[in-house]
């Protein structure tokens, strides 16, 4: 990647909060998780190739995609959806009650969520809460036994319960909007 940082743990110390620090925070909060190390997963397609080590979707595994979005009123949003959920950006704003939506830039992603493309995660709300990012989560994910999230880098994945993820949001004072997509 030509002298630039990628989203792997190799460069975690260049983030506002490192991957190691977010896992330590979870430990300190008493939130249990299972850690998996793997090759960097940049896309849902990459992720699907590695999902054999995780609980399958049909067995309650919450495999997600995370979209960092910005509306035409300059509000920043993080949308967490089931990985195969079809998202139509042209109509999503109606469901979310926002202005017209587009993808946020890599620069804004780092500025607002403290992560690089390929490592967007609900855990990045530890930074997003300070910059006013709104969090929207697919209501169907409430039914999962485990949600699989990156710990701010894309070569690690944490398996957590929905309750554990909600406890994290409560501790950092983030109120997610659970939405029907």
C-alpha positions, 0 to 999 in steps of 0.5 A: 500500500505505498507508504500508507497505513492499512486497516490491520493491527500492524498500524493500530498505534496510529489510531486514536484508540488502538485495537488492544485498547478497545479490547482492554476497555471491554475487559475492564467493563466486564463485557465478554468476547471471543477474539479471532485473528485472521487475514485482513478482511476488507469487504463482505466478500473477504469476510465470507471466505473466513466465516467458517471459524464463526457461528453460521448465520442460520445458527445465530451468527450475526455477520454484519456490514458497516456503512459510514454515511453522511447526509446532505445536512452534514450529519454523520451516520453509522449503519450496521446491517446484516451482511446480505441485507440489500441497502438502497441509499436512494430510499434509506434516508426515508427509513432513517429520517435523515437527509439524502445519504452518500458514503463518507470519505476515508478522511471523515471516517478517520476524523469521526470514527477513528478507523480506516476503510475496511475496519468500520465497526460498531465499536468505533462509536467509542470515537463517534460518540465524541463527534456526534455520529448517529448509530443505526442498527438493523433490527434483525440483528437482535435475534443473533446469538453472537455479533461479529465485529472488528475491534477497530482493525480488520485482521481481528474479529470479536464475537459478542452477544447483542447484550454485550454490545448494548452494554458497551453502548450504554457505558459509552453513552451511545443510544443506537436506533434499531431500525427495520430495513 
